[in-house]
Amino acid sequence: MAHIVILGAGIGGMPMAYELKALLGANDRVTVVSNTSTFHFVPSNPWVAVNWRTRDAVEFEAAPYLAKKGIAFDGAGAKRLHPERNQVELGDGRLLDYDFLVIATGPKLAFDEIEGLGPQGYTQSVCHVDHAVTAGAAWDKFTAAPGPVVVGAAQGASCFGPAYEFAFIMDTDLRKRKIRDRVPMTYVTPEPYIGHLGLSGVGDSKTMLESAMRERHIKWICNAKILKVEDGKMLVAEHDENGAVKKQHELPFAYSMVLPAFKGIDAVFGIEGLTNPRGFILIDEHQRNPKFKNIYAVGVCVAIPPVEVTPVPTGAPKTGYMIESMVTATAHNIQAQLQGREPSAKATWNAICLADFGDSGIAFVALPQIPPRNVSWFSEGKWVHLAKIAFEKYFMRKMKTGNSEPIYEKYVLKALGILKIKEK
């Protein structure tokens, strides 16, 4: 009888639990450990931040749904991992033994790397539902007394889609309120150009996103490094293609949302052989840590090098489809080890993304994520907005029913089918 512990109950951890449980023997146990009692659908956070969704619509208690599948849940969180003795030290001091461990925690949000950044400072965030709720309250106050907006991502960020998404969602909401003319908007990003996305671009993403931002009167600053944030003011250094500072900007704002850089969580940070210097989990081609052969990792916590060197540091994103493929490969590799076989399954690491603009949206497909690619496709249309709404409902239902079937590829193929119908 084996005990598999999964750290994290998010978009990686919950599907991981369901897929593993479906593959393991009747006497094998699965326990999910999380520092929060709930699952929330992170891609919906931009909607929560402008009050298009309530918290209750995108979040639910995880334990009752996991229990229906015979999966244990512990909400104490992980204080420190002790891989040399196969134990997780929980937040309340208890020790949890494991035979296999899957790290699916997501990142630590590195707001502290920039003075004044984040919900404890002067900018908002959509990285967590807690932050999105706070951002929604601030949005209500802002729309009552509108002014300049600064939105974007900090140096070292790796997840750019939600920053673009939130910029366009804010634009849509302001137009609906008929106050868009009172809100100058500036997009700040470490990307070397608009549409880079941490992926060296996808298809015609540069041209299409630049066009969308011009059409919506959103100015931008690329190769940007945020130096400091003060109350109502952001100090930004703009760099040239060689990395030298070419201009300093002092950007006033009445509302700002900036995605931070990510790090590994404290429970694993600095464990030799397990993490890189930023605290991300080192893995081989089978999602397994090279030193600790019974530890796997999936999702944003995985160490992936940047796609290319950029004048201001950018990271490589881990999209939902990529995470799902990591989950499936990991589940089959743990099953193989329990049966005395060597791991052989590999994640596809393809990138598929649906980003909502509030009334339209963009979709991109990068197969594989790191160039050169077999497929590099990018499109815009109202169908993406509708598809993301449908996908939110589909994914939430999957998490509540415990469906172990991977759905990203299947669903996006349906979405692309919608596109073909539209084009006809």
FENMODA-V66297 format. One line per field, one symbol per residue. ss: DSSP state (H for helix, E for strand, C for the rest). phi: phi as a letter, one per 40 degrees, with the letter a starting at -180 (. if undefined). psi: psi as a letter, one per 40 degrees, with the letter a starting at -180 (. if undefined). A space follows every 10 residues. Layout:
BEGIN
ss=???
phi=???
psi=???
END
This chain:
BEGIN
ss=CCEEEEECCC CCHHHHHHHH HHHCCCCCEE EEECCCCEEE CHHHHHHHHC CCCCHHHHEE EHHHHHHCCC CEEECCCEEE EEHHHCEEEE CCCCEEECCE EEECCCCEEC HHHCCCCCCC CCCECCCCHH HHHHHHHHHH HHHHCCCCEE EEECCCCCCC HHHHHHHHHH HHHHHHHCCH HHCCEEEECC CCCCCCCCCC CCCCHHHHHH HHHHHCCEEE ECCEEEEEEE CCEEEEEEEC CCCCEEEEEE EECCEEEEEC CEECCCCCCC CCCCECCCCC ECCCCCCECC CCCCEEECHH HECCCCCCCC CCCCCCCCCH HHHHHHHHHH HHHHHHHHCC CCCCCCCCCC EEEEEECCCC EEEEEEECCC CCCCEEEEEE CHHHHHHHHH HHHHHHHHHH HCCCCCCHHH HHHHHHHHHH HHHC
phi=.bbbbbchbb cccccdcccc dcccccccbb bbbacbcbbb cddcddcccb gcbcdccbaa ccdcccccbg bcbbccgbca cbccbfbbcc ccgcbbcacb bbcbcgbccc cccbdgchdc bbbcabcbcd cccccccccd ccccacacbb biacdgcbbc dcccdcdccd dccccccgbd cbbcbbbbac dcacgcggbg gbfccccccd ccccdcgbca bcfbbccabb cgabbbbcbc ccgccbabbb bcabaabbcc cbbccccbdg ccgcbcdcgc ccbccbgbcc cbcbbbabgc cccbcdcacb dbdbbccbcd cccccccccc dcccdccccg bcdbcbccfc bbabbcbgba ibbbbbbccc ccbcbbbaab icdcdcccdc cdcccccdcc cgccccbccd ccdccccccc cccc
psi=hihhhhhhfa dddddddddd dddiideiih hhhieieihi gdeeddddee feiidddeii hdddddddef hihheeihdh hgdeefihhi deeihhiidi hhhfeaihhf deehheiide beiiifdidd dddddddddd ddddgiaihh iaiiheiegd dddddddddd ddddddefed eeghhhhhie ieihedeeef ihbfdddddd dddddefhii hifhhhdihi hehhhhhhia eeeiheihhh hiiehhhhhi iiiiiddehe hhediideei hhiaeeehhd dgeehiiiad eihhiidihi dhhiihihid dddddddddd ddddddddee iiieiiidfi hhhhhiedea iiiihhhidh iiidhhihii iddddddddd dddddddddd efhehheddd dddddddddd ddd.
END
